[in-house]
């Protein structure tokens, strides 16, 4: 069994096949473009409704930032850092040690005279 196909029949079949592929690709890309347009419209509508909310939220954000900056400015006046506290305690303890040494010397001298 053998199948014979003329050259012009083969050319016609190939042209019909490529025409079908081109038509299918055009339909596919038209559907993709339609869906992208729908998504774009949805996003545009959603963005438009959120813009009004964002204006209200922007004022709240500005007020929150102002409050936070005020809190940051007041914080050093109300709180002491751990390192500063340790440094201050070390100075006080050194002074107490010196005072104790002087009192000890006074006690030793006083015990010798009495």
C-alpha positions as CSV (number, residue, x, y, z in Angstrom):
1,X,0.0,0.0,0.0
2,X,1.4,3.3,-1.0
3,X,0.1,6.8,-0.9
4,X,1.0,9.2,-3.6
5,X,0.5,13.0,-3.1
6,X,1.2,15.5,-5.8
7,X,3.4,18.5,-5.0
8,X,0.5,21.0,-5.3
9,X,-1.7,18.9,-3.0
10,X,1.1,18.9,-0.4
11,X,1.5,22.7,-0.7
12,X,-2.2,23.2,-0.3
13,X,-2.3,20.9,2.8
14,X,0.7,22.8,4.3
15,X,-0.9,26.2,3.6
16,X,-4.2,25.0,5.2
17,X,-2.3,23.7,8.3
18,X,-0.4,26.9,8.7
19,X,-3.6,28.9,8.2
20,X,-5.3,26.9,10.9
21,X,-2.3,27.4,13.3
22,X,-2.3,31.2,12.5
23,X,-6.1,31.4,13.1
24,X,-5.8,29.5,16.4
25,X,-2.9,31.7,17.6
26,X,-4.9,34.8,16.7
27,X,-7.9,33.5,18.7
28,X,-5.7,32.7,21.6
29,X,-4.0,36.1,21.6
30,X,-7.3,37.9,21.3
31,X,-8.6,36.0,24.4
32,X,-5.4,36.9,26.3
33,X,-5.8,40.6,25.3
34,X,-9.5,40.6,26.3
35,X,-8.6,39.1,29.8
36,X,-5.8,41.5,30.3
37,X,-8.1,44.4,29.4
38,X,-10.7,43.1,32.0
39,X,-8.0,42.8,34.6
40,X,-6.7,46.3,33.9
41,X,-10.2,47.7,34.2
42,X,-10.8,45.9,37.5
43,X,-7.5,47.2,38.9
44,X,-8.2,50.7,37.7
45,X,-11.6,50.7,39.4
46,X,-10.1,49.3,42.6
47,X,-7.3,51.8,42.5
48,X,-9.8,54.7,42.0
49,X,-11.8,53.6,45.1
50,X,-8.7,53.1,47.1
51,X,-7.3,56.6,46.2
52,X,-10.1,58.2,48.3
53,X,-9.3,56.0,51.2
54,X,-5.6,56.7,50.8
55,X,-6.1,60.4,51.2
56,X,-7.8,59.8,54.5
57,X,-5.1,57.3,55.5
58,X,-2.4,59.8,54.5
59,X,-3.6,62.3,57.0
60,X,-3.6,59.6,59.7
61,X,-0.1,58.5,58.7
62,X,1.2,62.1,58.9
63,X,-0.4,62.4,62.4
64,X,1.1,59.1,63.4
65,X,4.6,60.2,62.2
66,X,4.3,63.5,64.0
67,X,3.4,61.6,67.2
68,X,6.2,59.2,66.8
69,X,8.8,61.9,66.3
70,X,7.5,63.7,69.4
71,X,7.9,60.4,71.3
72,X,11.4,60.0,70.0
73,X,12.3,63.6,71.1
74,X,10.8,63.0,74.6
75,X,12.4,59.6,75.1
76,X,15.9,60.7,76.2
77,X,14.4,63.0,78.8
78,X,12.4,60.1,80.4
79,X,14.7,57.1,80.0
80,X,18.3,56.3,80.7
81,X,20.3,53.9,78.6
82,X,21.7,50.8,80.3
83,X,25.3,51.8,79.5
84,X,24.8,55.3,81.0
85,X,23.2,53.7,84.2
86,X,26.1,51.3,84.6
87,X,28.6,54.1,84.1
88,X,26.9,56.2,86.7
89,X,26.7,53.3,89.2
90,X,30.4,52.6,88.7
91,X,31.3,56.2,89.5
92,X,29.1,56.1,92.7
93,X,30.6,52.8,93.8
94,X,34.2,54.1,93.2
95,X,33.4,57.2,95.4
96,X,31.9,54.9,98.1
97,X,35.0,52.8,98.0
98,X,37.2,55.9,98.5
99,X,35.0,57.0,101.4
100,X,35.2,53.6,103.0
101,X,39.0,53.6,102.7
102,X,39.2,57.0,104.3
103,X,36.9,56.0,107.1
104,X,39.0,52.8,107.6
105,X,42.2,54.9,107.9
106,X,40.5,57.3,110.4
107,X,39.4,54.3,112.5
108,X,42.9,52.8,112.5
109,X,44.4,56.1,113.5
110,X,41.7,56.7,116.1
111,X,42.2,53.2,117.6
112,X,46.0,53.9,117.9
113,X,45.5,57.1,119.9
114,X,42.8,55.8,122.2
